[in-house]
Structures are given as C-alpha cells and as structure tokens.
Amino acid sequence: MLVDDSNTSLMIEKMLLGNASYEVITARDGDEAVKKAIVELPDLILMDVVMPKMTGLEACRVLRAHGSTKTTPIILVTTRGERETVEQGYASGCNDYVTKPINGLELLSKLRDQLGE
C-alpha cells in the first residue's frame, strides 16, 4: 500500500513498484490508510509522514494498536530526514525509513528485506 498526499510521489512509487511486479493500492492520508489497511491487509505499507487528517506517525501508532495490522511492515517515505523525525518514526512503530527524493534501488531493497524476498 502506498500512502501519500502528493500525486507526484504516488506516481513515482507506483512506477517503481509496478515495474517490480507488485500489486499496489493507494491512500491519500493517514486516516484513509488506516481504514484501507484494516480491510485490505496489505503485505507492506509505504507511508509519508506529513499528510492531512492524520500524519504518518499517527497512522503508524493506530496500525500498531490494531490486531490485524500490528505486524504489517511499515516503511516511512518522507522528506523529513532530521534525526528527531526519524526517531519519532521508529518510536511510532515503523520498520524502516527512506528519505525523499527516493532512491529506487534503496527503496526496493528495503521493501524486499521487509517482505523476506
């Protein structure tokens, strides 16, 4: 699942994942991501941090508290690369962290690691 409020970021990530033969579902904010993740049960979530309605950090905490998504791998994909935000990401329950602009090889490597591929 891709979660981002930026059409450009969603398009770039979709192209990366589509080229690697992953099935992709999207959400535009943390609130929509939580609702979709609980129903769709994605294998992995790539999520932005700064979004309307619910931030990626808040969404991580909600997903970790829900039984069906508490172990779903979450990789935060964001422009917020400062140490404090990275620490907040891990404290909120993310499994990994990638900063934008996205390095496609790095993202796919981390994704495969989380999926055990």
C-alpha positions as CSV (number, residue, x, y, z in Angstrom):
1,M,0.0,0.0,0.0
2,L,1.3,3.5,-0.9
3,V,0.2,6.4,1.3
4,D,1.0,9.9,0.3
5,D,-0.9,13.2,-0.3
6,S,1.3,14.1,-3.2
7,N,0.2,12.9,-6.7
8,T,3.8,13.1,-7.9
9,S,5.2,10.9,-5.1
10,L,2.4,8.3,-5.6
11,M,3.1,8.2,-9.3
12,I,6.9,7.7,-8.8
13,E,6.3,5.0,-6.2
14,K,3.7,3.3,-8.3
15,M,6.1,3.2,-11.3
16,L,8.8,1.7,-9.1
17,L,6.6,-1.0,-7.7
18,G,4.7,-1.7,-10.9
19,N,8.0,-2.3,-12.7
20,A,8.9,-4.8,-9.9
21,S,5.5,-6.6,-10.4
22,Y,3.9,-5.6,-7.0
23,E,0.2,-5.1,-6.8
24,V,-0.4,-1.6,-5.5
25,I,-3.3,0.1,-3.6
26,T,-3.1,3.7,-2.5
27,A,-4.4,6.1,0.2
28,R,-4.2,9.9,0.3
29,D,-3.8,10.4,4.0
30,G,-3.2,8.6,7.3
31,D,-6.9,8.2,8.1
32,E,-7.7,6.6,4.7
33,A,-4.6,4.4,5.1
34,V,-5.7,3.0,8.4
35,K,-9.2,2.3,7.1
36,K,-7.9,0.6,3.9
37,A,-5.2,-1.3,5.7
38,I,-7.6,-2.9,8.2
39,V,-9.8,-4.1,5.3
40,E,-7.3,-4.8,2.6
41,L,-4.5,-6.2,4.8
42,P,-1.6,-5.2,2.6
43,D,1.7,-7.1,2.8
44,L,3.6,-3.8,3.4
45,I,2.9,-0.1,3.7
46,L,5.0,2.8,2.3
47,M,3.8,5.9,4.1
48,D,4.6,9.6,4.0
49,V,4.9,11.4,7.3
50,V,3.4,14.9,6.6
51,M,-0.2,14.4,5.5
52,P,-3.6,15.9,6.2
53,K,-6.2,14.4,8.5
54,M,-3.7,12.1,10.2
55,T,0.1,12.1,9.9
56,G,2.1,9.0,9.0
57,L,3.4,8.9,12.6
58,E,-0.2,8.9,14.0
59,A,-1.2,6.3,11.4
60,C,1.7,4.0,12.4
61,R,0.6,4.1,16.1
62,V,-3.0,3.3,15.2
63,L,-2.0,0.5,12.9
64,R,0.3,-1.0,15.5
65,A,-2.5,-0.9,18.0
66,H,-4.9,-2.8,15.7
67,G,-4.7,-6.6,15.8
68,S,-4.8,-7.2,12.1
69,T,-2.1,-4.7,11.2
70,K,0.2,-4.7,14.3
71,T,2.9,-6.7,12.4
72,T,2.4,-5.3,8.9
73,P,5.8,-3.8,7.8
74,I,5.7,0.0,7.5
75,I,8.4,2.0,5.7
76,L,8.1,5.7,6.2
77,V,9.0,7.5,2.9
78,T,9.3,11.3,3.6
79,T,11.3,14.5,3.1
80,R,11.6,14.7,6.8
81,G,15.1,13.2,7.3
82,E,16.2,15.0,10.5
83,R,17.2,12.8,13.4
84,E,14.2,13.8,15.6
85,T,11.7,12.8,13.0
86,V,13.5,9.6,12.2
87,E,13.5,8.7,15.9
88,Q,9.8,9.6,16.2
89,G,9.1,7.3,13.2
90,Y,10.7,4.3,14.8
91,A,9.0,5.2,18.2
92,S,5.7,5.2,16.3
93,G,6.3,1.7,15.1
94,C,7.8,2.0,11.6
95,N,10.1,-0.8,10.5
96,D,12.3,1.3,8.2
97,Y,12.7,4.8,6.9
98,V,13.5,6.3,3.5
99,T,14.0,10.0,2.7
100,K,12.9,11.7,-0.5
101,P,13.9,12.2,-3.2
102,I,13.5,8.5,-3.4
103,N,16.5,6.3,-4.4
104,G,14.6,3.5,-6.2
105,L,17.2,0.8,-5.6
106,E,17.3,1.6,-1.9
107,L,13.5,1.6,-1.6
108,L,13.1,-1.7,-3.4
109,S,16.0,-3.2,-1.3
110,K,14.3,-2.2,1.9
111,L,10.9,-3.4,0.7
112,R,12.3,-6.8,-0.2
113,D,14.1,-7.1,3.1
114,Q,10.8,-6.4,4.9
115,L,8.9,-8.9,2.8
116,G,11.6,-11.5,3.2
117,E,12.3,-11.7,-0.5
